[in-house]
Amino acid sequence: MNKRDMSCVLFMNDKGDNPNRPDRRGTGVVFGRTVKLSAWERLDKNGKPFLSISLDEVDEDGVIVKTDATPEVKAEPPKKGPDRPKKLFD
């Protein structure tokens, strides 16, 4: 599994005989928390494909953690001046 924060990986999933199973499954780390991902291929109202993704937090044994509250995440404002990161793309 990728241990870098704010990154995830998805793989094709064998749906077997159950069409409701996710098309893709994977793992990742989001805000320092290990997550399992499930993704379903869908079509929007114009017929364009997209992925519908669900994330579940897991403990160190890979068991899904049930939580009642959503953790508060504070985002930092963008940096200004010479310390601001360079653009990746123009």
C-alpha positions as CSV (number, residue, x, y, z in Angstrom):
1,M,0.0,0.0,0.0
2,N,1.1,3.5,-0.7
3,K,2.0,5.2,2.6
4,R,2.3,8.8,1.3
5,D,-0.3,11.1,2.7
6,M,-3.0,12.4,0.4
7,S,-2.5,9.6,-2.1
8,C,-4.5,6.5,-3.0
9,V,-4.4,3.7,-5.6
10,L,-7.3,1.8,-7.3
11,F,-7.3,-1.6,-9.0
12,M,-9.8,-3.4,-11.1
13,N,-12.1,-5.5,-8.9
14,D,-13.4,-9.0,-9.8
15,K,-17.2,-8.5,-9.4
16,G,-17.8,-12.3,-9.5
17,D,-21.5,-13.0,-9.7
18,N,-22.6,-9.8,-7.9
19,P,-23.1,-6.8,-10.2
20,N,-23.4,-4.4,-7.1
21,R,-19.8,-5.0,-6.1
22,P,-17.4,-2.0,-6.8
23,D,-15.7,-1.9,-10.2
24,R,-12.5,-0.9,-8.5
25,R,-11.0,-1.2,-5.0
26,G,-8.0,0.2,-3.4
27,T,-6.2,1.8,-0.4
28,G,-4.6,5.1,0.5
29,V,-3.8,7.6,3.2
30,V,-6.0,10.8,3.5
31,F,-5.1,13.4,6.2
32,G,-2.9,10.8,7.9
33,R,-5.6,8.2,8.1
34,T,-5.5,4.8,6.3
35,V,-8.6,4.3,4.1
36,K,-10.1,1.6,1.8
37,L,-11.7,2.8,-1.4
38,S,-14.5,1.4,-3.4
39,A,-15.3,2.9,-6.9
40,W,-18.2,2.3,-9.2
41,E,-18.3,3.3,-12.9
42,R,-21.3,5.4,-13.7
43,L,-22.7,7.6,-16.5
44,D,-23.9,11.1,-15.9
45,K,-27.2,12.4,-17.5
46,N,-25.3,13.2,-20.7
47,G,-23.8,9.7,-20.9
48,K,-20.3,10.8,-19.8
49,P,-18.5,8.2,-17.6
50,F,-17.3,9.1,-14.1
51,L,-16.3,7.2,-10.9
52,S,-18.4,7.3,-7.8
53,I,-16.0,6.7,-4.9
54,S,-16.6,5.7,-1.3
55,L,-13.9,5.9,1.4
56,D,-13.8,3.9,4.7
57,E,-11.3,4.5,7.5
58,V,-9.5,1.3,8.6
59,D,-7.4,0.4,11.6
60,E,-3.9,-1.1,11.5
61,D,-5.5,-4.6,11.0
62,G,-7.5,-3.4,7.9
63,V,-10.8,-3.5,9.8
64,I,-13.2,-0.7,8.9
65,V,-13.5,1.9,11.8
66,K,-17.1,3.0,12.5
67,T,-17.3,6.7,13.5
68,D,-20.3,8.8,14.3
69,A,-18.6,12.2,13.8
70,T,-16.7,13.6,10.8
71,P,-13.3,15.0,11.9
72,E,-12.8,18.7,11.5
73,V,-10.1,19.4,8.8
74,K,-8.6,22.8,8.7
75,A,-7.1,23.8,5.3
76,E,-4.2,26.3,5.2
77,P,-4.7,29.4,3.0
78,P,-2.5,29.5,-0.1
79,K,1.0,30.8,0.3
80,K,1.8,34.2,-1.2
81,G,5.2,35.6,-2.3
82,P,8.5,33.9,-3.1
83,D,7.7,30.9,-0.9
84,R,4.6,30.0,-2.9
85,P,5.0,26.6,-4.7
86,K,5.6,26.7,-8.5
87,K,2.8,25.7,-10.8
88,L,3.1,22.2,-12.2
89,F,1.3,23.1,-15.4
90,D,0.9,26.3,-17.4
